[in-house]
Amino acid sequence: MKKVLILEDESSIRSFVVINLKRAGYEVIEAETGQEALNQLRLNPDVKVALLDIMLPDMDGFEVCRRIRASDPKMGIIMLTARTQEMDKVTGLMTGADDYVTKPFSPAELTARIDALYRRVGGDPEEDSGEIRQPPFLLNTRNRTLEKNGRRIKLTQVEYAIMKLFMDNPGKALSREDILDSVWGRDYFGELKIVDVNIRRLRIKIEDDPTNPTYITTLWGYGYKWGF
């Protein structure tokens, strides 16, 4: 059965999420503190997606996200954010989250987001298993890894999907909508800013100077281009 971790210190919200995810066919691992969540992940290494609240009694959800990312770059992470806290969304994405869901949320929206992320992190292996080589980069589509000048760069599954989209389309102008549809899916009903924040995060990892990018160039008012 597909395993999901839910980290939420408010028992009423956590119970609500657990009931709906169980109905959707997930096995749910529960935690109400950041440390408990990290312990549960060690005990359940087959968890593919973690749902993290931000406000917690011991450490915030951003710190939990950072610690998960330090040991597992491929796990899917969704942050639960307050609708009024715009910076929480950006901060969550920059610390390594793949997506965010704003409170209050509907069970259908949350399940759809988890389903979409689960397909990316635990889905079928790449059909075109092999390599895409565009010096100084080498993308291995079999084990979903990226190297730059022979050095491995740790990517989340979302970052990998963006890199593969770019390297499959060198020199092609890709709109934000193109990237959103390809990476998050056509049924994704989040905001376009998630594309921009993930691009910013990816540039930090792959560019020689993220403030003056040469590989991922911005097409103002439209989107991005892989600069080859």
N, C-alpha and C positions, 0 to 999 in steps of 0.2 A: 504494500500500500504506500502511496505517496505521503511523505512526512513533511510537516510544516511546523516551525516553532513560532509561537505567539508570545511576545514579551509585552505585558500590559499589567500595571499595578492596580488598576481599577477592576475589581472582580466582576462587576456587572457587565462592563464592556468586554472583558476577556471571555466570559461565559457566552455572551451573545455571538462573538466571533467563532468560538469553538463549536457551538451548536451548528452554525451555518456551514463551517468548513467540513464538519463531519458529514453533514447532509450532502455536501459536494464530493464526498469520497476521499477526504484526506484524513490521515492520522495526525492528530494535533498534540504537540509537546508544549506544555504550558510553563511559563515563568513569570514571576512578578517583580523580580529584581534583576539588575544587570548581571550580577555575579551568578545568580541562579541560571540565567540564560546561557552564560558561557559554560557553566558546569554541565548543563543539559546537552549542549552541543558536543562536548567531549564524550558524553555517554551515548549520544545518538549521531554518529558521524555520517549517517545516511540521510540526515535532514538536508533538503535541497534549497528550501526557501525559508527565510526568517522575516517575521513581521515585528518591527521594533517601535515601541512608543518612545517619545522623547523625554518626557518628564517622569523620572523614576526616583525612588527613595535613596539609592546608593550612588549611582553614576548615571549620567544622561545617556540617551539612546545613541547620540553621536559617538561617545566613547566606546559603547558596545560595538557599534558598526566598525570603528577603527580597529578594534581588537580582533573582530571576526576577519576583517580584510587582511590583517597582518599574517594570519595563518591559513586563510582560505579565500583566495582571490576570485574563485568561481561560484561561490554560493550566491544565490539570489537574495537581495535584501530590499525590503519595502519599509519606508518610514511612515509612521502615523503622525501627521502634523495638524496643528490647529489652523483653521481656515484663515484666520487673521494674521498669522505669523509667516509672512512671505520669506523672511530670511531663514526660517527653519527648513523650508524646502530646498533652498540653494545650499545651505550648510550640510544638510543630509546627503545631497547628491555629491558634494565635493568631498565628503568623508568616505565615500565609496558606495552609497546606496544606488540601487538601480532604478527605483521608482518611489513615489510617495502617494499616499492617499490622505485626503483631508477629512477631518472630523467636522460634522457628522457624515458618515458614509452609509451607503446602502449595502446590504449583503450581496446583491448582484454585482455591484461595482467592485467590491473587494475581491470576490471570488473570481471575477473576470481578470483582474490584475494579477492575482496569484496564478491562475491558470496560464496566462500568457507568459509570465516569468518562468514558471515551472517547465513549460515547453522548451524555453531557451536553455535552461541550465541542466535539465534532465532528459532532454528530448533525444531524438534519433541522431546517430552519428552522421557526419557530413557524407553526402553521397560522392562528392568529387574529392575523395581523400587524396591528398598530395600536398604540393607546395606552391605558393605564389611568391616569386622572388623579384623584388624591386629594390635593388641596393640603395641604401644600406639595410633594407628590411627583408626579412624572410618570415612569411606567414605559413605555418604548418596547419593545414586544414584537417589533418587526421587527429592530432592531439590538441588542436585549437590553441596554439601558442604563437608568440611573436618574438623575433629576435631583431636587434639592431646592432650591426657590426659584430655579430656573434654573441651578443649579450642578451639574455632572456629578460623580457619586460613583462611584469605581472599585469595581466588584464582581467577585468571582470568579464562576464559573458556578454554584457551589453557593449563594453568597449571592444571586445573581439568582433562582435557583429558589425559594429561601425567600421572597424579597420578592414574587415573583409569586404564590406560594401564599397569602401573607397578603393581598395586595391583591385577589386573586380572592375572598377570604372575609372581608371587613371585619366586625369585631364578632363573628366566630365563634370559639368556643373550640376550639383545635386541640391534641390531645394530642401528646406527644412521639412516640408511635407513628405518629400521622397524618402528622406532618412527616417522620419517617424513611422511611415507606413512599412518600410522594409525591416526596421529593427524592432519596433514595438508592436507592429501588426496593424492592419487596417481597422480593426475593431477597437483600437486603443482610444479612450476618450479623455486623455489627459491634456496637458498644455504643451505648446511648442517649445517653451523655455527649457524643457527637459533635454531637448536636443542640444541647445547651446551650452548648458552646464556640463553635459557629458563630453562635448567637444573640448571645452576648457580643461576638463580633467584629463582627457586623453592627450592634449597638447603638453601638459606638464610632464607626462610620462615619455613622450616620443620626440619632442622638439629639442633642438640644441638651445634655443632661446624661446621659451613659451610666449614671451611678450612680443616677439617678432617672428611669428611662425613661417616656416618655409615649406612644410609638407602639407599641412591642412590650411588652406588659404580661405579667407572669408570673402564671400560675394555679397556685398552690403545690400540689404533689403531682399535678399533671395535665399542664400544658403551657403554652401561650402564646396570646395574643389580639392581633390587630392592632387598636389602640385607636381605632377610628373609630365 
